[in-house]
Amino acid sequence: MKQRIAILGGGPSGLFMFKRLVESNQTDLEITIFERKNKLGAGMPYSAEGANDEHITNVSGNEIPLIVTSLADWIGSVPKDTLDKFHIDPERFNEYKVLPRLLFGQYLTAQFDLLQKQAKKAGITYQVYYKSTVTDIIDYPTNEAVVVEINGKDKFEFDQVIICTGHNWPHRHEGKVPDYFDSPYPPAKLALKLDHPVAIKGSSLTAVDAVRTLSRYNGTFNKNADGRLSYKLLDDSPNFKMVLH
């Protein structure tokens, strides 16, 4: 009898877990992946839920463990219009630099596809459920089973469940307090032209994401002859500024 394993979440964590299971070459496994969205691999940080074109990874390509193909090899297979959009020259691609998060998300999706092909070739049974939100997990120790509830109605029984649910940004004041955001995600909500100061609580990578989006929509970065960047406010945002607390 096959061991039934569920992976809850098809983002980066779920990707690496699936990789380990596929590489085990155990054909006595029955793997089920539940993903809330309609695409595997990217998760929140590397999809439109967590990034715009201006957002970059916080690690360089050489720091990313090999999945199926290297990042450099994959870049060579990406359509030119996609590379042009992110200003990537495949001939000059450097794995020691960071890269656009949305592009990296496409890489992770492509790697998940390759892993599924490997699983099929190895005779490993797997199934993917898209647009499936996990609404409950019920453990039955005496039966050595775990029941996973999907979308508040459908129930599936497994021997083991691996939780890879990723990021969650609860709404506490957003929508109740005008012009208040609990987080900068999805960043599309910060694509605003503003003519007043904006307060940002914190100064870590999340704050940097907010700064990148707000600065992009309220001014332009210009490089002088010495290669130094300067920022110029748009004419309709003369009073815009960001204050980090």
C-alpha positions in Angstrom: 0.0 0.0 0.0 1.3 3.4 -1.0 2.1 6.1 1.6 -0.2 9.1 1.1 1.6 12.4 1.5 0.1 15.8 1.1 2.1 19.0 0.5 0.0 22.0 1.5 1.2 24.9 -0.7 3.0 24.8 -4.0 5.3 27.8 -3.5 9.1 27.6 -3.1 9.0 25.5 0.1 6.6 23.0 -1.5 8.8 22.9 -4.6 11.9 21.9 -2.6 9.9 19.3 -0.6 8.6 17.8 -3.8 12.1 17.8 -5.1 13.3 15.7 -2.1 10.5 13.2 -2.6 11.1 12.8 -6.3 14.8 12.4 -5.8 14.1 9.6 -3.3 12.9 7.5 -6.2 10.4 5.9 -3.9 7.6 4.5 -6.0 5.5 3.6 -2.9 4.5 7.2 -2.5 1.3 8.9 -3.5 1.9 12.7 -3.4 -0.8 15.3 -3.5 -0.1 19.0 -3.8 -2.7 21.6 -2.9 -2.1 25.1 -4.3 -4.3 28.1 -3.6 -3.5 29.8 -6.9 -3.4 28.5 -10.5 0.4 28.2 -10.7 3.1 26.3 -8.9 6.5 27.5 -7.8 6.3 31.3 -7.4 4.3 31.4 -4.2 3.6 34.9 -2.8 7.1 36.6 -2.9 7.8 35.8 -6.6 4.3 36.4 -8.0 2.2 39.5 -8.5 1.0 39.0 -4.9 4.4 40.0 -3.6 6.2 41.7 -6.4 6.1 44.2 -9.2 8.6 44.7 -12.0 10.8 46.9 -9.7 11.3 44.3 -7.0 14.4 42.1 -6.8 15.4 39.0 -4.9 17.4 39.3 -1.7 19.8 36.6 -2.7 21.9 36.2 -5.9 21.5 33.4 -8.3 24.6 31.5 -7.1 23.1 31.2 -3.6 20.1 29.3 -4.8 20.4 25.5 -4.6 20.2 23.6 -7.8 16.7 22.3 -8.5 16.7 20.7 -12.0 18.5 23.2 -14.2 20.7 26.1 -13.2 19.4 29.6 -13.3 22.0 30.5 -16.0 21.0 27.6 -18.2 17.3 28.5 -17.8 17.9 32.2 -18.7 19.2 30.9 -22.1 15.8 29.4 -22.8 13.7 32.4 -21.8 11.9 34.3 -24.7 13.6 37.5 -25.7 10.6 39.7 -25.0 10.6 38.5 -21.4 14.3 39.1 -21.0 13.9 42.6 -22.6 11.1 43.4 -20.2 13.5 42.9 -17.2 16.6 44.3 -19.0 18.4 40.9 -19.0 21.1 40.2 -21.6 21.6 36.4 -21.6 25.1 36.8 -22.9 26.1 38.9 -19.9 24.0 37.2 -17.3 25.8 37.0 -13.9 24.7 34.5 -11.3 26.4 36.6 -8.6 23.8 39.4 -9.0 20.3 39.6 -7.7 17.5 39.4 -10.3 13.8 40.5 -10.7 11.5 38.6 -8.4 8.8 38.1 -11.0 11.4 36.6 -13.4 12.7 34.3 -10.6 9.1 33.2 -10.1 8.9 32.1 -13.7 12.1 30.1 -13.1 10.6 28.3 -10.1 7.4 27.5 -12.0 9.5 26.0 -14.8 11.5 23.9 -12.3 8.3 22.6 -10.8 7.2 21.5 -14.3 10.5 19.7 -14.8 10.2 18.0 -11.4 6.7 16.7 -12.4 8.2 15.2 -15.5 10.9 13.5 -13.5 8.3 12.1 -11.1 6.2 10.7 -14.0 9.3 9.2 -15.6 10.3 7.6 -12.2 6.9 6.1 -11.7 6.0 8.3 -8.7 2.3 8.9 -8.4 1.4 12.6 -7.8 -1.5 14.9 -8.3 -1.9 18.7 -8.2 -5.0 20.5 -7.1 -5.0 24.2 -8.2 -7.2 26.9 -6.7 -7.5 24.8 -3.6 -7.5 26.7 -0.2 -6.7 24.6 2.8 -9.4 25.5 5.4 -8.7 22.9 8.1 -6.3 20.1 9.1 -7.6 17.4 11.4 -5.3 14.9 13.0 -6.5 11.4 14.0 -3.6 9.9 16.0 -5.4 6.7 16.8 -6.0 6.0 13.1 -2.5 7.3 12.1 -4.2 9.6 9.6 -4.6 13.3 8.9 -7.7 14.8 7.1 -7.2 17.9 5.0 -10.3 20.1 4.3 -10.2 22.1 1.0 -12.4 25.1 0.3 -14.5 24.4 3.3 -16.1 21.3 1.9 -13.9 18.6 0.3 -12.0 16.3 2.6 -8.9 14.2 1.8 -7.2 11.6 4.0 -3.4 11.2 4.2 -0.8 9.4 6.2 1.5 12.5 6.4 0.9 16.2 5.8 3.7 18.6 5.0 2.7 22.3 5.7 4.3 24.8 3.3 1.7 27.5 3.5 4.2 30.4 3.2 3.4 34.0 3.9 0.2 35.4 5.4 -0.5 39.1 5.9 -3.6 39.5 8.1 -5.7 42.6 7.7 -6.1 44.4 11.0 -6.6 48.1 10.2 -6.5 48.1 6.4 -9.9 48.9 4.9 -11.0 50.4 8.2 -8.5 53.2 8.6 -8.3 55.4 5.5 -5.0 55.4 3.7 -3.5 52.7 6.1 -1.9 49.5 4.8 -1.0 46.6 7.0 1.6 45.5 4.5 2.9 46.5 1.1 1.5 43.4 -0.5 0.3 43.0 -3.1 2.5 45.9 -4.2 0.0 47.0 -6.9 -2.0 48.7 -4.1 0.9 51.1 -3.6 1.1 52.1 -7.2 -0.2 55.6 -6.2 0.6 59.1 -7.2 0.8 61.1 -3.9 1.4 64.7 -3.0 2.1 64.3 0.7 4.5 62.5 3.1 4.1 58.8 3.6 5.1 57.1 6.9 6.6 53.6 6.6 6.9 51.6 9.8 10.2 49.6 9.7 13.3 49.7 7.6 13.9 46.1 6.6 13.4 44.3 3.3 9.6 44.7 3.4 10.1 48.5 3.8 12.5 48.5 0.9 9.7 46.9 -1.3 7.4 49.7 -0.3 10.0 52.3 -1.0 10.7 50.9 -4.5 7.1 51.0 -5.5 6.2 54.4 -4.1 9.4 56.0 -5.5 8.7 54.5 -9.0 5.2 56.1 -9.2 6.1 59.5 -7.8 9.4 60.3 -9.5 12.3 59.1 -11.7 15.8 58.0 -11.1 18.4 59.6 -13.3 22.1 58.8 -13.8 24.6 61.6 -14.3 27.9 61.4 -16.2 29.7 60.1 -13.1 27.3 57.2 -12.9 25.6 58.6 -9.8 21.8 58.3 -9.4 19.6 61.1 -8.4 15.9 61.1 -7.8 13.5 63.8 -9.3 10.0 64.1 -8.1 7.2 64.2 -10.7 5.6 67.6 -11.3 2.3 66.5 -9.8 4.0 65.0 -6.6 6.1 68.0 -5.4 5.3 67.3 -1.7 5.8 63.6 -1.8 8.4 62.1 0.6 8.8 58.9 2.6 9.6 58.9 6.3 10.8 55.6 7.8 10.1 54.9 11.5 
